[in-house]
Amino acid sequence: MNSKRANWLYLSIILVDLAVIVLLNVIYWKTNGTVGIGIVLNLIISQLMLIAPALIFALCSKSDLNEMLGYKKIKISSVLMVVLFTFLCMPLMTAINAISMLFVDNAVNSISGEILQIPFPVMLFLMGMFGPFCEEFVFRGMIFRGHKKSGSVFWAMIWSSLLFGLMHLNFNQAAYAFAIGIMFALLVEATGSLWSSTIAHMVVNMEQVCLMFLVEKVMPGTYTGSQSDDMLTQEMLIMAIGPYLLVAVVCTAIAICVLAWLAKNENREEHLSSIWAKRKEKKEKMVTIPLIIGIALSIGYMIFELFWFA
């Protein structure tokens, strides 16, 4: 798997995703809204649209799947530090999310009412475990590692994280997903294992699900009430962004220290420190026509959705 195949994989995922979106919307319009899919089926289908093309590409490569993806064992102490690193990165994710909400709606909040109607264990599994596993399999497993074979680790992180953000097909999630992608890729490089980013991704999503259900339990109607879409005004967001950024800077600095400790603990300190120094390393083209088409389709749909549902 190299960057060419990784780019074709991303384009395939986007084409499948857009085709399913169009199909579901046509069915919805043709039936005057009487036929649709619930949030559970929606989540399952969205992840299958990711994992199915990836598995096909993996099988066609005729390589050892585990070797291709890098599911290597890591120390228990490293697992604990991965969890700590993840929590330290959360203020930065929150700050980026808040800034994006000044311009676009929060994508998760818009479906929170549907999420809370489903039993907690079901959503914890689908959003907290199944989703992160599939996304890490594709983006930090196949696409990131594919780009690394064609160029530097630095640019492989940038491109794979950009594609990870665009895959969400909305500007709100794309903003903080890009940052998350960088963090997760750094974890993979620090530990040498895809399990580290998978665990971190699960921690992030499970924390969001748990927090959503907890808030709704303590303050009923926060997400499901008639005013749930107007929970945060522009003024409240602007006031919150300053403190969030301050906390994010401090926590991110500590997270970098934890990342360095992780690399040392897994004997990859020299490798991690070489990422910036070797950023200009190039073996073959990382940017290909399928990549450009995939990015154009993603951004095009995001712009269309932004104005269509405005």
N, C-alpha and C positions, 0 to 999 in steps of 0.2 A: 504494500500500500504506500504510494507516494502522493505528492500534492495533486497531481493530475487526477488520480482516482478519487482522492479526498474531495476535490472540487466537483467532480461528477456526482459524487455521493450527495453533497449538499444540494446541488441542482435537482437531483432526483427527489430528495426529501421535500423541497419547496414545491416542485411540480405536483407531487402526490398530495401535499397539504392543500394547495390552492384548488386542485381538482375536487377534493372532498368537500372543501368549504363551499364551492360553487354548487356541487350536487346537493348538499344539505339545504342550502338556501333556496334552490329551485324547488325541492320537495316541500319546503316550508311555505313558499309563496303559492305553489300549485294547490296546496291543501288549505289555504287561508289560515295558516298558523295552527291547524289542528294536529298536524303530525310533526314531531320534533324529537330530539334525543335529550335525555336527562344529563345531568352533570357527571354522573358515574360513567355512563357510556361514552360521553364526550372525552373524559380524561383517558379512558382506556384506548379509544380510537386514536387520540392525539399522540399517545406514546407508541402505539403500534405503527403509526405512520413514520415514526423515527426509526424504530428498531428493525422493522421488516426490510427496508432497503439496505440498511447497514449489514444485516445478516446475509443478505444476498451477495453484497459486495465482498464480505468476508469469506463466504464459501467459494466464490469465484476466484479469489486470490490463491487458494490452495495452500495457505500458510497455517501454521499452528495458531489457533485463535488466542490462546492465553499468551503466547509469545508476542503476537501482533499487538495485543491490547496492553499488556504489562500488568496483569493482576499478580503482583508479587507480594510475598509476606512482609509485613513490617512489625517492628517491636511493639509490645503492649504500651510501653512508655511513649512511643511515637503516636499511637492511636489517641492517647489521652491529650497529648500536646496538639494534635490535629483538631480535637474538639475545642481546646482553649483558643487556638488560632482562629477558628471559625467564629467563636463568640466575640473575639476582639475585632474581627472584620465587620461585624454586623452594624456598628454605628456608621461606618462609611456607606454601607448599602442603604441604610435608612436615610442618610443625608442626601445621597444621589436620588433616591426615590422621591424624597420631599421636593428637591429642586425640579425634578421632571414634572411633578404634579402642579407646578406653577403654570405649566403650558398644556399638559394633557391630563386626562382622567387616570385614576389608579385602576389598572386593569383587573387586579385581584378583587378590589372592593366591589366592582361591578357585578361579580358573580358570588360574592360572599353569602348572600341570602340563600342561594341554591346550595352552596356548600354546607351550610349549617342545618339544612333539612335532612342531610344524610347522617347516619350514625357515625360517631367520632372514630371508632376503630377502622371503619371502611375508608374514611378520608385520610386517616393517618397512614394507612397502607398505600393508597393510591397516590397521594400527593407527597407523603413523607418518605416513602421507600421505593415504590415501583417507578414513579416518575424520575427521581434522581438517578436511579440505577440505569435506566434507559438513556437518559441524556448524557451521563458520563461515559457510558459505553460508546456512544456515537461521537461526542465532541472532544473529550479529553482522551478517549481511547483511539478511535479510528482517524478522525480528522486532524487532531493535534499531532499525533504520532506520524500521520501521513505527511503533514507539512514539514515536520522535523527532518524527514529523510531527504527533503529537497532544498532545505535552507537552514538558517540559524534557528535555535530554540526561541530566541527573542521574537523573531517575526512569525514563527509558528504560533506563539502565544497570542500575538496581536490578531492574526488572521482568524485563528480558531475561536477566539473570544468574540470577535466581531460577528462571525457567523452564528455563534451561540446566542448573541443578543438579538440579531435579526430574525433568527428562527422563531422567536416569540410573536413576530408579526404585529407588534404594537410598540410605540415609542416609549411608553412608560417602562415596560419590562426590559426593553432593549437597552435602556440606559444603564440600569444597575446590573443587568445580566452580563454586560460587557466587562464591568469591573469584577464581578464574581468570577467570570471566566479566567481573567488574569490571575486572580488569587488561587483558583483551583489548579491552574496549569503550573503555578509556582510550587504548589504542594506536591504535585506529581514529580516535578524535577527535584525537589528537596528530599523526597522519600524514595523515588524510583518506582513507585507503585500507584496504579490507578485506584487502589482501594482507599488511598488517602483522600482524593478528591470526591470519591463516592460517599465516604463517611461524612465529609464536610458538607456536601450537598444535601444529604439526608438530614443532618443537624439543622441546617438553615430552613428547609421545608417543614420539618417536624415542629420546629419552634414556631413557625408562622401558623401552622394548623392548631397547635395547642393554645397559642395566644388568642387566636380567633374564637375558639370555642370557650375559653376561659372568660374572655371579655363579655361574650354574649351571655354566659352563665351569671356573671356578677352584675352586669348591666344589660338586662334583656332589652332587645330592640335597637341596640347600638348599630348592628349591621342589618337587621331585618325590618326595622321600623321604616316609616314613610320618609323620615328625614335622613336615612342612612347615607345617601349620596352627598349630603351637604354637611357631613361631620366636621370637615376642616375647611375653613374659609381661606381666601388668599392671605388675609392679614395674619391669621393663625399660623399658616405655613411659613411666612416670612419671619415671624417671630421665633419659630421653632428651628429654622435652618441654621441660624448663628450658633446657638448652643450645640446643636447636633454636629456641626462642622468642627467645633472645638474639641468635643469628645472624640469625634472620628479621627482627628489628627493625632491625639494622644494614644488612642487605642491601636491605630494603624502602626504607629512607631513601635509599640510593644509587640504587635503581631509580627513585624519584621524581625525582631529579636527572637521570637519564638520560631520563626521560619529558619533562621540561622542555626538555632539549637537543633531543630529537626534534621537539617542537613548534616550536622556534625554527628548526631546520634545514629544516622543511617550511613555514615561514611561517604557522604556526597557533598561535603562542604566546598571542595575545590570545584566540583561541577557546577554548583549553584552560583558561585562567585564568578564563573567564567561566562555566564549567559550574556552579560552586557559587553564584555570584551570581545566575544565572538559574534556579535550581532550582525556583522557584515558578511559573515560566512555564507557562501552561496554555491549550490551544487547544480540546480536547474531552476527553471521558472516556477515560482509559487503562484503567480497570478496568471490564470488561463481564461479562455473564453467562457467555459462553463461557470467559473467563479463569478465573472463579471455579470453574466446573465442571471445567475442565482441571486446576487446582491441587488441587481436592478429590479427583479421581480419582487423581492422582499420589501424593498423601500417603496416601490410603486404601490403595492397592496396597502402598506402602512399609511401612505398619503391618502389613498382612495378611502380607506376606512375612516381616517381622521375627519375628512370633509363630508363623507356620505352620512356618517352618524352624528355629525355636529348639530 
